[in-house]
Amino acid sequence: MATRQLIGQAQGILMERHKITGDQALALLVRHSQQDNIKLRELAERLVLSGELGVA
């Protein structure tokens, strides 16, 4: 449940920031997750906490 909420928060951030739909935001998260070889949950947490999508 917490993971789902975290991913939802990350989606909301991306939706607001880039003016995209929820599906597009999720696709963006998944793409970055795969490219950076990081779990989706970890990427979402990083985005929510730092505001950054990329790997530090």
Short mmCIF file of the C-alpha atoms (twelve columns), coordinates in Angstrom:
data_MODEL
# 
_entry.id   MODEL 
# 
loop_
_atom_site.group_PDB 
_atom_site.id 
_atom_site.type_symbol 
_atom_site.label_atom_id 
_atom_site.label_alt_id 
_atom_site.label_comp_id 
_atom_site.label_asym_id 
_atom_site.label_seq_id 
_atom_site.Cartn_x 
_atom_site.Cartn_y 
_atom_site.Cartn_z 
_atom_site.pdbx_PDB_model_num 
ATOM 1  C CA . MET A 1  0.000  0.000  0.000   1 
ATOM 2  C CA . ALA A 2  2.778  2.447  0.884   1 
ATOM 3  C CA . THR A 3  4.565  1.666  -2.384  1 
ATOM 4  C CA . ARG A 4  1.417  2.362  -4.362  1 
ATOM 5  C CA . GLN A 5  0.960  5.726  -2.648  1 
ATOM 6  C CA . LEU A 6  4.597  6.643  -3.201  1 
ATOM 7  C CA . ILE A 7  4.382  5.869  -6.913  1 
ATOM 8  C CA . GLY A 8  1.138  7.864  -7.068  1 
ATOM 9  C CA . GLN A 9  2.848  10.857 -5.483  1 
ATOM 10 C CA . ALA A 10 5.688  10.613 -7.971  1 
ATOM 11 C CA . GLN A 11 3.177  10.421 -10.810 1 
ATOM 12 C CA . GLY A 12 1.459  13.542 -9.499  1 
ATOM 13 C CA . ILE A 13 4.736  15.440 -9.365  1 
ATOM 14 C CA . LEU A 14 5.523  14.527 -12.958 1 
ATOM 15 C CA . MET A 15 1.982  15.312 -14.103 1 
ATOM 16 C CA . GLU A 16 2.189  18.799 -12.641 1 
ATOM 17 C CA . ARG A 17 5.752  19.447 -13.715 1 
ATOM 18 C CA . HIS A 18 5.361  18.281 -17.325 1 
ATOM 19 C CA . LYS A 19 1.602  18.748 -17.852 1 
ATOM 20 C CA . ILE A 20 1.145  15.077 -18.786 1 
ATOM 21 C CA . THR A 21 -1.437 12.412 -17.982 1 
ATOM 22 C CA . GLY A 22 -1.141 9.831  -15.230 1 
ATOM 23 C CA . ASP A 23 -0.444 7.087  -17.754 1 
ATOM 24 C CA . GLN A 24 2.302  9.156  -19.362 1 
ATOM 25 C CA . ALA A 25 3.818  9.888  -15.957 1 
ATOM 26 C CA . LEU A 26 3.854  6.199  -15.056 1 
ATOM 27 C CA . ALA A 27 5.432  5.348  -18.414 1 
ATOM 28 C CA . LEU A 28 8.120  7.967  -17.755 1 
ATOM 29 C CA . LEU A 29 8.832  6.477  -14.333 1 
ATOM 30 C CA . VAL A 30 9.004  2.956  -15.748 1 
ATOM 31 C CA . ARG A 31 11.311 4.046  -18.564 1 
ATOM 32 C CA . HIS A 32 13.719 5.780  -16.176 1 
ATOM 33 C CA . SER A 33 13.556 2.833  -13.810 1 
ATOM 34 C CA . GLN A 34 14.590 0.446  -16.565 1 
ATOM 35 C CA . GLN A 35 17.252 2.748  -18.032 1 
ATOM 36 C CA . ASP A 36 18.853 3.408  -14.649 1 
ATOM 37 C CA . ASN A 37 18.384 -0.203 -13.474 1 
ATOM 38 C CA . ILE A 38 16.663 0.890  -10.262 1 
ATOM 39 C CA . LYS A 39 13.442 -0.398 -8.745  1 
ATOM 40 C CA . LEU A 40 10.389 1.692  -9.548  1 
ATOM 41 C CA . ARG A 41 9.664  2.174  -5.851  1 
ATOM 42 C CA . GLU A 42 13.167 3.497  -5.187  1 
ATOM 43 C CA . LEU A 43 12.967 5.883  -8.134  1 
ATOM 44 C CA . ALA A 44 9.568  7.153  -6.968  1 
ATOM 45 C CA . GLU A 45 10.901 7.661  -3.446  1 
ATOM 46 C CA . ARG A 46 13.894 9.607  -4.775  1 
ATOM 47 C CA . LEU A 47 11.609 11.835 -6.845  1 
ATOM 48 C CA . VAL A 48 9.252  12.511 -3.935  1 
ATOM 49 C CA . LEU A 49 12.067 13.273 -1.487  1 
ATOM 50 C CA . SER A 50 14.478 15.208 -3.698  1 
ATOM 51 C CA . GLY A 51 12.458 16.338 -6.675  1 
ATOM 52 C CA . GLU A 52 14.998 14.718 -9.000  1 
ATOM 53 C CA . LEU A 53 14.210 11.902 -11.399 1 
ATOM 54 C CA . GLY A 54 17.720 10.942 -12.498 1 
ATOM 55 C CA . VAL A 55 20.262 8.866  -10.652 1 
ATOM 56 C CA . ALA A 56 22.542 10.922 -8.447  1 
# 
